[in-house]
């Protein structure tokens, strides 16, 4: 009935694989990508280092970056930052599907299931527009769009995290009730 139900199959194997990939990417690859940008730009600041940023902040960061820093930033946006949203989406989809397997498929759950898809789309838009803006290849409004998409992405990411926690708690309660009965 709901289109996304096919994507959210409750498979423990997917949860294990996606969690391992998520932890590895977060603990190993992400610091390496940050190091590459820091070495090239001689700065520890990126738009990603701010949870929410505005256009003035984005413009400020762009002015701070040297040519090598911008090139490194763009390279990481079109390599790792294309891979990272796929990894966290796989992680989120597999955990939501697994922990939500006992939940009735309602419109609310369908909206929750749509959050990772929206987050990955807005993340890719943010990274793309930031990169074009940093390379000064497009008009300034792309910087404003990057800011907008960043905010939307983070709202969806926070929603996903809350949903994961709620569904995990409900899953554990269901398992405890089942084992007691």
N, C-alpha and C positions, 0 to 999 in steps of 0.2 A: 504494500500500500504506500509506504513512504519510500521515496526514491533512495535516500541515503542509507536505508536499512541494509542493503547489500554490501555497502562499504564497511559497515560496523559489525562484522562477524566476531562473535565472542570466542576467540582462539587464544589460549594461553601462550602458545608458541609465538604469536605475533607480539604479545605483550612483552615477552622475554627478549626477543630480538630487537624490538623497537626501543625498549628501555636500555639495552646494552649499547645500541647505536647512539641514542640520545646522550647517555652518560659519556661515552667516548668522545663524541663531537664536542660536548660542552667542556670536558676536562682536558682534552688533548688538542683538538683541531682549532677550537675557538681561540685559546691563548696563542697558538702559533700564528693565526691570521692577524690577531691584534699586534703581535710582535712585529710582523712584516710591515704593517702600516706605521707603527711607532718608529721603527728603524728608518723608514724612508722619509717620514715627515718630521722626525725629531720631536714629535708631539704625542701625548697620551690621550688627546681629545679627539673624539669622533662624534657624529650625530648619535650613534648608537650608545655612547657613554652617558647620554641624557635620556631619562625615561620619556619625558615629553620635552620638546623643544619648539621654539617659534622661528619665524622666518629670520628675525634679526640674529638669533643664535646661529642658525644655519649659515647665514652670510658671514658672521664673525669667524666661524670655523673654517669656511672656505678661504677667507683672506689669510688665515694663519698658515694654511698648507702651502708647501713649496710644490714645484712641478712633480718631483719624485713622489711626494706624499700623496698628491692627487692621483697619480698613476697607480700607486699601490692601493689606495682606497678603492678606486674603480675596479682594479683587478680582483680584489677580495669580494666586492659586491657581486661581480659576475662569475665568481667561482664558488667560494664557500657560502656566500649569502644567497646563492640559488639552491645549494645543497641543504643548508641548515633548515629552511622552511619545510622542505620535504621530510627531513628527519623529525622535526618536532610535530609535523602533521601526522606522520605515521605513528609516532608515540602517542599522540593525543587520541587519534582515531582508534587505535588498538585498545588503549586503556578505557576510553569511554564505552566502546563496544563491549568489552569484557565485563566491566563493572556495572554496566547498564543492562546486562542480559536478562535480568529478572524484572526489569521495569516495563510497565505497559507503554507501548509506543503511542505517545500522545503528540500533539502539536508542539508542546513545550520541549519534549525530548528531541523532536525533529529540529527545532530551532537550536538547541544545544549542539546537535550533530552538525549543524551548518556552520558553527563558529570556527572550527579549524579550517574549513574551506575558505571562509571569508578572511581569516587571519593570514593565510598563505598568499592569497591574492593581493591583499593590501600590503603585505611585507614585500612582495616582488615589485609592486608599484612604487613603494617608498624607496627601495634600493635603486631602482631604475631611474626615478626622477632625481634622487640625490646625486647619482653618478653623472647624469647629463648636466645637472646644475653645477656640480663641482668642475666639470670639464668646460663649463661656460659655452656649451653647444646649443643651449635652448634658452627660451625667454625666462625671465624671473618667476613667472607664475608657476613654473615647474617646481621651484623651491617651495612655494606655498602649497602645491599639491603634495609634495613630499611630507610636509608638516601635517597636513590633513590625514594622509594615509597612515602616517606613523601613529597618530592618535587613535584612529579607527582600529589599526592593528593591535595596539596595546589594550584597548577596551575588549577586543575579542580574545586576546591571550589571557587577560585576567578572568574573563568569563569562562574560558576553557579550564583554567586552573581551579576556579571555584566549583565548576561542574565535576571535574575529576575528583575533588575532595568529597563533595556531597555524594556522588555515586559510589565512591570507595566506602564511605561510611555506611550507606544503605546496603551495599554488597556484603560487608562484614556483618552487619546486623542480620541480614537474611541467612548468611552461612551459620551464624551462631544459633539462630532460631531453628534452623534445619537440623543442626547437630544435637540440640537439646531435645527436640521432639522425637 
